[in-house]
Amino acid sequence: MISRRHWLAAAPAVLLGRKGESADRAETLTVYTFGDSILDCAHYNPHGVHPGQLLVRNNDKLFPEFKGHDLESRRPARLEHRANDGARMPSLPLQSRGITVRGEAVALVTIGGNDLLGGLAGDTGRGMKDFEAALDAWLRGLPIRPVVLGTVYDPTFGDDTRNFLPYDPRTARANHRRMNDIIASLAARYGKLADIHAHFLKGDPSWYVHTIEPSLKGASEVRRVFLTAL
């Protein structure tokens, strides 16, 4: 019998489909998106696109680089978009309520950024531990495997002069690192990590709008990270 660890390691290749496999024979893959505006950012760009859409079916006119590299180019795929701008950890159980999974599926999750903005960036108590426990419990009950968890990016690019939070940057950065460590640990347990934070440090301010939201370019770059993870 294949162990759960080995299944998770092989899952991305299985989800993308094997080369040469007939599209008519392949089962439809459902891509679920959960979380915040990193995945629900369509209203922050004039074309109304978000990463989940681009991952399943690329907009070849906007992003010719990705032509033929979306999921639908490899197998039948559909999107179930449940992420919601502004979501925090307590939003996830509401987003996943009533889910009935049939066939192959993968869950993409971005959460934690609004929790940091809402106070966890300045946490000196057990707030981060409570966040970890809540996310772990939600992931444990989510009837979708694998789960691909995205880290929380840093729109200041590590520059304290860009700090926009009402907290000491040293405390905020420590909690940001801790948040991403929590996400990475849970990703190893439930599926795979999409390290959005590391990728966005290589970008520039054009990847953002309104300081913290993904721009059109940012939406595509979020897609790039998840596509690489798959």
C-alpha positions as CSV (number, residue, x, y, z in Angstrom):
1,M,0.0,0.0,0.0
2,I,1.3,3.5,-0.8
3,S,1.9,5.6,2.3
4,R,0.2,8.9,2.7
5,R,3.6,10.7,2.6
6,H,4.4,9.1,-0.8
7,W,0.9,9.8,-2.1
8,L,1.2,13.5,-1.2
9,A,4.6,13.7,-2.9
10,A,3.2,12.1,-6.1
11,A,-0.1,14.0,-6.0
12,P,0.9,17.1,-8.0
13,A,1.9,15.0,-11.0
14,V,-1.3,13.1,-10.8
15,L,-3.4,16.2,-10.6
16,L,-1.8,17.7,-13.7
17,G,-2.4,14.5,-15.6
18,R,0.0,12.3,-17.4
19,K,1.3,13.3,-20.8
20,G,-0.5,11.5,-23.6
21,E,-3.6,10.8,-21.4
22,S,-6.7,11.5,-23.4
23,A,-8.6,14.6,-22.2
24,D,-11.8,12.6,-22.8
25,R,-10.7,9.9,-20.5
26,A,-9.3,12.1,-17.7
27,E,-11.5,12.9,-14.8
28,T,-12.3,16.5,-14.2
29,L,-10.2,18.1,-11.6
30,T,-12.0,20.6,-9.3
31,V,-9.8,23.4,-8.0
32,Y,-11.2,25.0,-4.8
33,T,-9.9,28.4,-3.6
34,F,-10.2,29.4,0.0
35,G,-9.0,32.4,1.9
36,D,-8.4,36.1,1.3
37,S,-7.7,38.7,-1.4
38,I,-4.5,37.0,-2.5
39,L,-6.8,34.6,-4.2
40,D,-9.8,36.9,-4.5
41,C,-8.3,40.0,-6.2
42,A,-10.4,40.3,-9.4
43,H,-11.8,43.7,-8.4
44,Y,-8.3,45.1,-8.0
45,N,-7.6,44.9,-11.7
46,P,-9.5,46.2,-14.8
47,H,-9.7,42.8,-16.4
48,G,-11.5,41.1,-13.4
49,V,-9.2,38.1,-13.2
50,H,-7.8,36.3,-10.2
51,P,-5.2,33.6,-9.7
52,G,-7.6,30.6,-9.6
53,Q,-9.1,31.6,-13.0
54,L,-5.7,32.0,-14.6
55,L,-4.5,28.7,-13.1
56,V,-7.4,26.7,-14.6
57,R,-7.7,28.7,-17.9
58,N,-5.0,31.3,-18.8
59,N,-5.9,34.6,-20.5
60,D,-3.6,34.2,-23.4
61,K,-4.0,37.8,-24.6
62,L,-2.9,39.2,-21.2
63,F,-0.3,36.5,-20.4
64,P,1.0,34.8,-23.5
65,E,3.9,33.4,-21.5
66,F,1.4,31.0,-19.9
67,K,-0.3,29.9,-23.1
68,G,-0.6,26.1,-23.0
69,H,0.6,25.9,-19.4
70,D,-2.8,26.2,-17.6
71,L,-4.5,23.1,-16.1
72,E,-7.1,22.9,-18.9
73,S,-4.2,22.4,-21.3
74,R,-3.4,19.1,-19.5
75,R,-6.8,17.8,-18.4
76,P,-10.4,18.7,-17.8
77,A,-10.5,21.2,-14.9
78,R,-13.0,23.5,-13.2
79,L,-12.8,26.2,-10.6
80,E,-14.9,26.4,-7.4
81,H,-14.0,29.9,-6.1
82,R,-14.8,30.4,-2.5
83,A,-12.0,32.8,-1.3
84,N,-13.2,36.2,-0.2
85,D,-11.4,39.5,0.1
86,G,-10.9,40.5,3.7
87,A,-11.2,36.9,5.1
88,R,-9.5,36.0,8.3
89,M,-9.1,32.6,10.0
90,P,-12.7,32.5,11.3
91,S,-13.9,32.9,7.7
92,L,-12.6,29.6,6.5
93,P,-15.3,27.3,8.1
94,L,-17.9,29.5,6.4
95,Q,-16.2,29.3,3.0
96,S,-16.0,25.5,3.2
97,R,-19.5,24.9,4.6
98,G,-21.6,22.4,2.6
99,I,-18.8,21.1,0.4
100,T,-19.4,17.8,-1.2
101,V,-16.4,16.6,-3.1
102,R,-16.8,14.3,-6.1
103,G,-13.8,13.1,-8.0
104,E,-10.3,14.6,-7.9
105,A,-9.9,17.9,-6.2
106,V,-7.2,20.2,-4.9
107,A,-7.6,23.1,-2.4
108,L,-5.6,26.3,-2.7
109,V,-5.5,28.4,0.5
110,T,-4.2,31.8,1.4
111,I,-4.9,33.0,4.9
112,G,-3.2,34.9,7.7
113,G,-2.5,38.3,6.1
114,N,-5.7,40.0,7.4
115,D,-5.1,38.3,10.8
116,L,-1.7,40.0,10.9
117,L,-3.2,43.3,9.9
118,G,-6.0,42.9,12.5
119,G,-3.6,42.5,15.4
120,L,-1.5,39.4,15.1
121,A,1.4,41.4,13.7
122,G,1.7,42.9,17.2
123,D,0.9,39.7,19.1
124,T,2.9,39.1,22.3
125,G,0.5,36.5,23.8
126,R,-1.1,33.3,22.5
127,G,-2.7,34.8,19.5
128,M,-0.4,33.0,17.0
129,K,-0.9,29.7,18.9
130,D,-4.7,30.1,18.6
131,F,-4.4,30.9,14.9
132,E,-2.3,27.7,14.4
133,A,-4.7,25.6,16.3
134,A,-7.7,27.0,14.4
135,L,-6.1,26.5,11.0
136,D,-4.9,23.0,11.9
137,A,-8.5,22.0,13.0
138,W,-10.0,23.5,9.8
139,L,-7.5,21.7,7.5
140,R,-8.1,18.4,9.4
141,G,-11.8,18.6,8.7
142,L,-11.5,19.8,5.1
143,P,-12.6,16.9,2.8
144,I,-10.1,17.8,0.1
145,R,-6.6,16.5,-0.5
146,P,-4.1,17.7,-1.3
147,V,-4.2,21.2,0.1
148,V,-1.7,23.8,-1.2
149,L,-1.1,26.5,1.4
150,G,0.3,29.9,0.3
151,T,2.5,31.9,2.5
152,V,1.8,35.6,3.4
153,Y,3.8,38.1,1.3
154,D,5.6,41.2,2.5
155,P,4.6,44.3,0.5
156,T,7.4,46.3,2.2
157,F,10.1,44.0,0.6
158,G,11.8,43.8,4.0
159,D,12.3,47.6,4.2
160,D,11.3,49.0,7.6
161,T,11.0,52.5,6.1
162,R,7.9,51.2,4.2
163,N,6.3,50.0,7.4
164,F,2.6,50.8,7.4
165,L,1.5,49.0,10.5
166,P,1.1,50.6,14.0
167,Y,3.5,48.1,15.5
168,D,7.2,48.0,16.1
169,P,8.7,46.5,12.9
170,R,10.8,44.1,14.8
171,T,7.7,42.6,16.5
172,A,5.7,42.6,13.3
173,R,8.4,40.9,11.3
174,A,8.9,38.3,13.9
175,N,5.2,37.5,13.9
176,H,5.2,37.5,10.1
177,R,8.0,34.9,10.1
178,R,6.1,32.9,12.7
179,M,2.9,33.0,10.6
180,N,4.8,31.7,7.6
181,D,6.5,29.0,9.7
182,I,3.1,27.9,10.9
183,I,1.8,27.8,7.3
184,A,4.8,25.8,6.1
185,S,4.5,23.3,8.9
186,L,0.8,22.7,8.2
187,A,1.5,22.5,4.5
188,A,3.9,19.7,5.1
189,R,1.2,17.9,7.0
190,Y,-1.7,18.3,4.7
191,G,-0.2,18.7,1.2
192,K,2.2,21.2,-0.3
193,L,3.6,24.7,0.2
194,A,3.3,27.6,-2.3
195,D,5.9,30.1,-1.1
196,I,4.3,33.3,-2.3
197,H,6.3,35.3,0.2
198,A,9.7,34.2,-1.2
199,H,8.6,34.7,-4.8
200,F,7.2,38.2,-4.2
201,L,10.4,39.4,-2.6
202,K,11.9,39.0,-6.1
203,G,9.2,41.4,-7.5
204,D,8.6,45.1,-7.3
205,P,5.8,47.5,-6.2
206,S,3.9,47.0,-9.5
207,W,2.9,43.7,-8.2
208,Y,0.6,45.5,-5.6
209,V,-2.2,48.0,-5.6
210,H,-3.5,49.7,-2.5
211,T,-0.3,48.8,-0.7
212,I,-1.3,45.2,0.1
213,E,-3.5,43.8,-2.7
214,P,-2.3,41.9,-5.8
215,S,-2.3,43.9,-9.0
216,L,-3.0,42.3,-12.4
217,K,0.7,41.4,-12.5
218,G,0.5,40.2,-8.9
219,A,-2.5,38.0,-9.6
220,S,-0.5,36.3,-12.4
221,E,2.5,35.9,-10.1
222,V,0.4,34.3,-7.4
223,R,-0.9,32.0,-10.1
224,R,2.7,31.2,-11.1
225,V,3.6,30.1,-7.6
226,F,0.6,27.8,-7.3
227,L,1.1,26.4,-10.7
228,T,4.7,25.5,-9.8
229,A,3.5,23.9,-6.6
230,L,1.1,21.7,-8.7
